[in-house]
Structure formats: C-alpha cells, structure tokens
Amino acid sequence: MFSKEEAKQVRQDFWTFFGKRFQRKWTLYNTKIKDVVLKFSMEDHCAMVSIDIEHDDEIFRHYYFEKFESFKSVMREEVSDDLIFERDYLLESGKVISRIFVFMENVKITRKTDWPDVYEFFYENMDKLEAFFWEYKDFIED
C-alpha cells in the first residue's frame, strides 16, 4: 500500500515517462469544439482512451454524441472494434457525460511492469482516435 505522497509520485512518474517516450503534442483539450475532449485515463485496474463530451446541457451533449454515433462503424474500423459508446456515462464525481472509449483491463499504475504495455495502448489508440477526429471534425462540429 502506498502513502498518499508515494501514490502521487507514482502517478507523476507514470505521466512523465509517457511524455518522454512519446514526445508529441496530443490534441486532448484543444479540439476546437467546446466541451469535447480527447483523454488518456489510468484508473485503478484500467487504462482508457476516450472522447468525452462534457457539456452541461444534456441537449448539446446528446447532439454531439449522436454525431459521433453516426460514425460508429467508421470509428470501429479506423480506431478499434472494441470502442464503447455510452450516451450517459456517470463519473465518480456524479457528473454525467457522454463517452466513447476503449480500455485495457488488469493493469495498475503502481505496477511499473505494466507501464510499457499501457504506453503502447495509449499511443496506438489515441493516435487513431485523433486521426479520426481531425478527419471528421467539420461534420461533427457542423
């Protein structure tokens, strides 16, 4: 078990090493569409790459989600067959967002032997997700 400070250091090391290994500028929050972001996440036993639609107005959130959902077959072909589309995804904070994601199970941020596999998972899936996003952004935004 890690202390709070040790856990913080492990997280910081994880993301620092990822940034050093894959030195490129990721889109993430710079999508140019308000409240639509691309994210890397590392939870307790799961790594995730996602498109999060975080708009507080449910109508706008569902509108953008449906735009992405209309590309479901294309996204599965170009990004991953394992993509999951959740119109109403409940975050631990209690906020509801829409999320399109792919995840890798049974990995832990505290298990450094998992890091290389997680980094490859992140790179491969985010690279494809970004490419899809920029190719179809005009339609999604329209």
Backbone bond lengths (Angstrom), bond angles and torsions (degrees), N, CA, C in turn:
res aa  C-N    CA-C-N  psi(-1)  N-CA   C-N-CA  omega(-1)  CA-C   N-CA-C  phi
1 M - - - 1.446 - - 1.531 109.04 -
2 F 1.293 115.53 137.02 1.455 121.10 -178.55 1.521 110.71 -98.41
3 S 1.326 115.43 145.90 1.455 118.85 171.50 1.522 108.05 -71.15
4 K 1.310 116.61 167.88 1.464 121.47 -179.80 1.534 110.07 -59.03
5 E 1.304 116.39 -41.88 1.469 121.45 -179.40 1.537 111.24 -68.83
6 E 1.329 117.54 -40.82 1.462 120.81 177.49 1.525 111.30 -64.67
7 A 1.327 116.79 -42.07 1.470 121.44 178.47 1.526 109.99 -61.90
8 K 1.310 116.92 -41.70 1.469 121.42 177.89 1.530 110.31 -61.35
9 Q 1.323 116.77 -42.39 1.467 120.89 179.92 1.524 111.65 -66.21
10 V 1.328 117.53 -39.15 1.466 121.59 178.15 1.526 109.74 -62.10
11 R 1.340 116.85 -45.43 1.471 120.94 178.50 1.531 110.68 -61.04
12 Q 1.314 115.60 -45.35 1.467 120.17 179.96 1.528 110.31 -61.45
13 D 1.328 117.64 -44.48 1.471 121.68 178.71 1.527 110.73 -62.48
14 F 1.325 116.35 -43.30 1.462 121.19 -179.70 1.527 110.37 -55.14
15 W 1.338 116.71 -52.32 1.465 120.66 -176.49 1.531 111.93 -72.20
16 T 1.317 117.60 -33.56 1.473 120.82 177.02 1.520 110.31 -63.95
17 F 1.325 117.41 -46.74 1.467 120.71 -179.92 1.525 111.59 -66.36
18 F 1.323 116.69 -35.94 1.467 119.72 176.15 1.528 109.61 -61.41
19 G 1.315 116.97 -46.68 1.462 121.71 179.38 1.518 112.69 -61.82
20 K 1.313 117.00 -35.43 1.467 120.58 178.33 1.524 111.14 -72.84
21 R 1.314 116.29 -36.17 1.468 120.38 -178.43 1.523 112.19 -72.80
22 F 1.331 116.16 -39.10 1.466 121.12 -179.37 1.520 108.60 -120.98
23 Q 1.300 114.51 82.06 1.459 120.52 -176.65 1.518 110.32 -82.50
24 R 1.302 115.17 86.91 1.459 121.20 175.08 1.511 108.33 -150.41
25 K 1.284 115.35 159.65 1.461 120.16 179.85 1.529 107.86 -89.99
26 W 1.328 116.26 116.49 1.452 122.46 178.92 1.522 109.47 -87.80
27 T 1.312 116.95 153.38 1.464 121.79 -179.69 1.526 111.12 -65.93
28 L 1.304 117.42 -54.44 1.460 125.88 -179.61 1.530 112.84 44.27
29 Y 1.319 118.63 -105.97 1.467 121.26 -176.12 1.524 112.92 -85.00
30 N 1.305 118.31 -6.36 1.458 122.48 -175.18 1.530 111.93 -95.77
31 T 1.337 116.77 49.21 1.465 121.42 -177.70 1.525 112.67 -82.66
32 K 1.314 116.90 -15.05 1.476 123.20 -176.16 1.535 112.21 71.50
33 I 1.337 117.17 7.83 1.464 121.78 173.25 1.527 106.25 -118.75
34 K 1.319 116.17 119.97 1.470 121.24 -176.66 1.525 111.08 -55.91
35 D 1.323 114.62 129.11 1.464 123.36 175.34 1.526 114.66 67.04
36 V 1.333 117.66 17.56 1.468 121.87 171.55 1.523 106.16 -115.55
37 V 1.338 115.84 118.05 1.461 120.75 -175.42 1.526 110.58 -132.77
38 L 1.326 115.06 152.70 1.453 121.61 172.87 1.522 106.21 -104.22
39 K 1.327 116.72 135.55 1.463 119.52 -172.81 1.520 113.27 -135.33
40 F 1.334 113.69 147.56 1.454 123.71 163.89 1.522 105.51 -102.23
41 S 1.330 118.19 137.61 1.464 121.01 175.47 1.518 109.08 -138.10
42 M 1.297 114.85 143.55 1.462 120.81 174.94 1.518 106.59 -130.49
43 E 1.325 115.88 105.18 1.462 122.07 -178.20 1.529 109.10 -97.06
44 D 1.331 116.59 -166.35 1.463 121.11 -175.82 1.527 113.31 -56.26
45 H 1.318 117.75 -50.60 1.464 120.77 -177.11 1.522 111.53 -131.94
46 C 1.333 116.31 26.46 1.454 119.54 -170.77 1.525 110.97 -152.92
47 A 1.327 115.42 137.04 1.466 121.77 171.26 1.521 106.69 -107.40
48 M 1.343 117.28 142.48 1.451 120.55 -175.15 1.530 111.24 -141.53
49 V 1.331 114.92 142.18 1.454 123.19 170.32 1.522 104.98 -119.97
50 S 1.351 116.36 130.51 1.461 117.87 -173.45 1.517 113.55 -147.55
51 I 1.323 113.19 160.46 1.459 122.51 163.29 1.521 103.92 -106.66
52 D 1.322 115.92 119.70 1.458 120.78 178.66 1.520 109.18 -109.56
53 I 1.305 115.46 131.19 1.460 122.14 175.52 1.520 104.87 -108.55
54 E 1.329 115.79 107.00 1.453 121.57 -167.36 1.521 114.17 -106.96
55 H 1.313 117.68 12.47 1.461 120.97 -176.41 1.527 110.39 -58.68
56 D 1.333 116.75 134.80 1.468 121.18 179.49 1.524 112.87 -69.17
57 D 1.325 116.33 -27.68 1.464 120.69 179.21 1.526 108.50 -83.59
58 E 1.319 116.07 115.10 1.466 121.87 -176.72 1.531 112.24 -56.85
59 I 1.308 117.76 -35.76 1.463 121.09 -178.92 1.524 110.55 -63.73
60 F 1.332 116.99 -47.03 1.467 120.43 177.99 1.524 110.76 -65.62
61 R 1.330 116.37 -41.63 1.470 120.38 -179.49 1.524 110.25 -60.74
62 H 1.315 116.96 -47.67 1.468 120.43 179.94 1.526 111.44 -67.13
63 Y 1.323 116.84 -35.24 1.466 120.71 177.60 1.526 110.55 -58.01
64 Y 1.338 117.23 -49.78 1.463 119.87 179.95 1.524 111.32 -68.31
65 F 1.320 116.77 -38.17 1.460 119.38 177.94 1.520 110.68 -59.44
66 E 1.324 117.49 -44.08 1.464 121.33 179.99 1.525 111.56 -64.88
67 K 1.325 117.07 -32.46 1.468 119.90 174.94 1.532 109.65 -61.74
68 F 1.328 116.25 -48.56 1.465 119.92 178.13 1.524 110.58 -63.95
69 E 1.306 115.92 -42.40 1.465 120.03 -178.05 1.528 111.72 -61.81
70 S 1.332 117.17 -30.01 1.466 119.94 178.16 1.535 110.90 -65.81
71 F 1.314 116.85 -16.98 1.470 122.77 177.49 1.534 112.00 -103.26
72 K 1.314 117.08 16.41 1.464 120.58 -173.56 1.529 112.46 -51.86
73 S 1.318 118.24 -49.45 1.469 119.87 -177.21 1.528 110.64 -66.26
74 V 1.311 117.71 -38.37 1.474 121.40 177.77 1.525 109.72 -65.64
75 M 1.324 116.46 -44.69 1.464 120.17 -179.92 1.521 111.21 -62.25
76 R 1.328 116.39 -41.60 1.468 118.78 -179.97 1.527 110.83 -66.09
77 E 1.320 116.29 -33.92 1.463 120.26 178.66 1.531 111.38 -73.70
78 E 1.326 117.09 -43.02 1.465 120.98 -173.82 1.526 113.97 -88.60
79 V 1.333 117.04 -25.97 1.466 119.99 -177.52 1.524 110.27 -107.74
80 S 1.339 116.55 -67.48 1.468 120.23 -178.44 1.526 110.43 -166.77
81 D 1.322 116.26 138.95 1.469 121.54 173.54 1.531 111.09 -64.33
82 D 1.313 115.60 -19.84 1.464 120.69 -175.33 1.526 113.73 -89.13
83 L 1.328 118.14 5.34 1.466 120.14 179.56 1.525 111.11 -58.72
84 I 1.313 115.62 138.63 1.458 123.23 177.78 1.521 107.47 -115.13
85 F 1.317 116.33 132.69 1.464 122.89 179.72 1.527 108.38 -110.39
86 E 1.330 116.79 115.23 1.464 120.78 178.44 1.522 109.19 -123.28
87 R 1.310 114.61 110.93 1.466 122.13 -178.34 1.530 111.67 -64.61
88 D 1.323 116.81 -39.77 1.470 122.33 -179.74 1.524 108.60 -127.30
89 Y 1.325 115.76 93.92 1.459 123.08 -177.00 1.526 107.68 -104.58
90 L 1.319 116.36 121.80 1.461 121.29 -177.99 1.527 110.06 -90.44
91 L 1.333 115.44 118.35 1.462 121.35 175.85 1.526 109.99 -79.23
92 E 1.325 116.79 160.93 1.465 120.87 177.94 1.523 111.45 -57.55
93 S 1.322 116.61 -29.79 1.471 121.66 -179.39 1.525 112.39 -70.61
94 G 1.340 116.93 -13.02 1.456 121.22 -177.43 1.519 113.15 98.34
95 K 1.333 116.66 -9.16 1.464 120.63 178.80 1.527 109.44 -76.42
96 V 1.326 116.11 141.90 1.458 121.51 176.84 1.528 108.00 -102.04
97 I 1.333 115.50 128.56 1.453 122.44 176.43 1.527 107.63 -128.03
98 S 1.314 116.80 175.48 1.460 121.10 167.28 1.520 106.14 -106.52
99 R 1.326 116.49 141.57 1.471 119.53 -174.41 1.520 109.84 -142.12
100 I 1.330 114.56 137.13 1.460 122.67 171.58 1.520 103.78 -119.81
101 F 1.318 116.86 122.96 1.461 117.75 -170.69 1.523 113.00 -151.85
102 V 1.310 113.20 163.46 1.457 123.27 171.34 1.531 105.25 -132.92
103 F 1.326 116.07 143.44 1.455 117.25 -177.21 1.519 112.10 -137.26
104 M 1.318 113.73 162.98 1.465 123.43 178.53 1.528 106.25 -122.74
105 E 1.317 116.35 121.53 1.465 121.00 -176.88 1.524 111.62 -92.28
106 N 1.326 113.46 167.89 1.463 123.24 173.04 1.520 113.41 60.62
107 V 1.316 115.92 37.90 1.465 121.18 173.21 1.523 107.21 -124.95
108 K 1.311 115.40 148.70 1.464 120.28 -179.18 1.518 109.47 -130.52
109 I 1.297 115.77 139.34 1.455 120.52 178.34 1.532 110.82 -66.67
110 T 1.310 116.59 -26.67 1.466 120.59 -179.44 1.533 112.67 -81.52
111 R 1.323 116.79 -9.43 1.468 121.08 179.31 1.526 107.63 -101.89
112 K 1.302 116.34 95.15 1.464 121.47 -173.61 1.526 113.04 -60.54
113 T 1.300 117.69 -22.12 1.467 119.87 177.36 1.530 111.14 -68.61
114 D 1.337 117.52 -18.94 1.473 121.63 176.57 1.526 112.42 -80.70
115 W 1.305 117.43 -21.08 1.458 121.01 -171.78 1.527 114.04 -55.58
116 P 1.341 120.14 -47.63 1.477 118.28 -178.75 1.536 112.97 -58.81
117 D 1.326 117.35 -41.19 1.465 120.51 179.09 1.528 111.35 -66.73
118 V 1.322 116.83 -40.41 1.465 120.94 178.55 1.521 109.77 -65.15
119 Y 1.313 117.50 -42.89 1.465 120.99 179.38 1.527 110.82 -60.06
120 E 1.324 117.04 -43.36 1.469 120.54 178.06 1.527 110.80 -64.52
121 F 1.323 116.32 -42.33 1.464 121.47 176.90 1.530 110.12 -59.27
122 F 1.321 116.71 -48.93 1.468 121.02 178.20 1.520 110.87 -57.63
123 Y 1.315 116.51 -51.66 1.461 120.21 -175.14 1.532 111.26 -61.40
124 E 1.309 115.91 -51.11 1.471 120.17 -176.57 1.529 111.63 -59.97
125 N 1.321 117.02 -47.21 1.465 120.32 -175.46 1.522 113.20 -76.49
126 M 1.322 117.97 -39.08 1.463 118.81 179.00 1.520 110.61 -70.24
127 D 1.308 116.89 -36.37 1.463 119.79 177.70 1.534 110.13 -59.13
128 K 1.312 117.04 -45.82 1.466 121.78 179.09 1.530 111.40 -68.88
129 L 1.334 116.82 -39.89 1.458 120.59 179.94 1.531 110.84 -64.84
130 E 1.321 116.33 -42.55 1.468 120.02 177.06 1.525 111.28 -63.18
131 A 1.319 116.80 -44.64 1.468 120.17 -179.91 1.525 110.26 -59.67
132 F 1.325 116.80 -44.64 1.459 120.41 176.77 1.521 110.04 -60.27
133 F 1.318 117.18 -48.69 1.455 121.72 -176.48 1.531 111.27 -56.66
134 W 1.311 117.33 -48.89 1.466 119.71 -176.64 1.528 111.71 -70.25
135 E 1.328 117.23 -31.02 1.461 119.41 178.09 1.532 112.18 -67.89
136 Y 1.332 117.40 -36.28 1.464 121.96 -174.73 1.525 113.74 -111.03
137 K 1.310 118.20 7.74 1.470 122.60 -175.95 1.533 112.69 -55.28
138 D 1.322 117.35 -43.65 1.462 119.75 -176.98 1.525 111.73 -60.69
139 F 1.319 116.54 -39.52 1.465 118.99 178.30 1.523 111.10 -69.21
140 I 1.334 115.87 -42.74 1.461 120.37 -178.57 1.527 110.13 -63.53
141 E 1.299 116.10 -40.44 1.466 121.58 -177.23 1.530 112.25 -75.54
142 D 1.326 117.81 -29.99 1.464 122.78 -174.62 1.510 112.39 -60.60
